């Protein structure tokens, strides 16, 4: 199987001093850096996903173009400087993006998914209609959201549709 690591929305607005800080963001950032290193060591492509609010829908509470908060966290860019960046405007990373083309060009048939927010962009991407052609696993200790409880509820909700793995099991 040919895998790819999708790293979803690790953006400044989700960290302290950002517009919408998430639970345990710093700890999850450490884990995601480890996941990227493990993927790179095994020649698994890393794809970064960046959410930019759709200006046509009015001002968003966060991820507005031109703000510091919309930027991918600098530690992620430092460990994956050559990773392709897919820009999205919806929770599902496949909707109106070139993600599927990128995956096809890489010959990928298995997705390892991690990122922010568990109950929204992570799960919407993992259960996307377009994701059905891939074997999808969520790396549960490389995801977070507004609270630990909501994170766990979201993972439980998708657990019958895909594999949930820990960082150590994923690679």
N, C-alpha and C positions, 0 to 999 in steps of 0.2 A: 504494500500500500504506500501511496505517496501522500505524505501529510503536509499541512501548512498550519502555522500558528497564527490565529487572528487575535490581534490585540486591540480591543475596542475602547475608544474614548478615554484614554488616559490623558486627560486634559487639565490644565491648571485650575479651572473653575471648580473642580471636584476636591481640591486640596485646601488646607487651612489658608486663609487670606483670599480664597476664591469665592465666587458668588454662591456656590452650593456645595459646601464641604460634605464628604461622605464618611461613614463609619469606617475606621481602620484603614484609611486611604494610604497612610505611610507604610504600614505593614504589608498591604497588598502590593504596593509599588515594589517593595523589596522582593516579594515572591514573583512578580511579573518579570523583573530583571533577571531573576534566576531562570525562569521559564525561557526567556529569550536566549540566554547563554546556553542552556541545554539544547534548545532547538538548533542554534547555530553550530554547536559541537557535532550534531548529527546531520548537518546539511539540510535541515528542515527550513523551508522558507518562512520568514516572518512577514506578516502584512499588518500594517498599522491602519486603523480606521479612525477618522476624525470627523466629529459631528460639528457642522457649522449651521447655525440657525438660519432658516429660510427667511430672508428679509421681506419677501412678499407677504408673509403672514404677520408682520409687525414685529416690534421689538420683543425679544425673548428674555426671560430672566437670566439666562446665561448662554454661553457659546456664541456670542454675537461677533460677527466678522470684524476684524480690526482691533479687538480687545486682547489683552494679555491672557485672559481666561480661556479663550478658544484654542490657544496654542497647545500642542502635544507637550506633555511634561518633558523638560530638558533631559532628565535621566533616561527616559525612553529613547529619545533621539540620539543620545550619546552611545547607548548600547546597540542600537539598530539604525545607524546612520544611512545605510543603503536600502533599507526596507521600503517597498512601495507604500505610498499613503493613498488610501481610498477615502475620498470626501463623500460624506452622506448628509442628508437633511431629514431623515426619518429614523425611527428606532431600528428598523430592519436594514442591516448593512447592504443588502442586495438591491433594495428599491432605488431605482434611478441612479445606479452607480456602475462602475466598471469592475466590481468585485468578481462577478462570475467569469468575465473574460480573463481577468488576472489569474484566477484559479485554473481555468482551462489551459491557459498558456503555460502554466507550471505543471500541468498534468496531475493535479491534486484530486484525490478521491476520499481523503479523510481530513476533517477539520478539528483542530484543537482550539477551543474558544475560551478566551478570558477577557476580563475588562470591567467596565463600569457602565451602567448600573445593572445589577444582576436581574432585577425584575423587568427591566425595560429593554435596553439595547442588546444586552447579552442574550437573553432568552428569545427576544423577537428575531434576532439573527439566527440563533440555533434552531428555531422551529419554523423558519421561513419556508415557504413553498419551494424556493430555489435551493434551499439547503437539503431537501429530501434526497437529492441524488448523491449526497456525501454521507459517510459515516461520521457522525458528530459526537464529540465529547466536550463537556464543559469542565474546565479545570477549576474546581469549586473553591480552592484556597488561593486562587488568583482572580477572584471577583469580589466586588463589594457593592453596597448600596447605602441608603440612608440609615439603616439599622441592621444589626445582626439578625433580628427576628425576621424582617422582610427578606433579607438575603436567604435565610433558611427556608422560608415559605416558598420563595420563587424556585429554588433548586428542587424542593419536593414536588412542586407542580409539574416540572418538566422531566422528572426522574423516570417516568414510564416511557418517555419518547426518545431518550438518549442516554448515553453513559455519563455518569458523573465520576470524575477521577480527582485525585490529589496530585499536587505537583510531582511528587516522587513516583507516582504510577504513570504519569503521562508520557514520560520519556524513557 
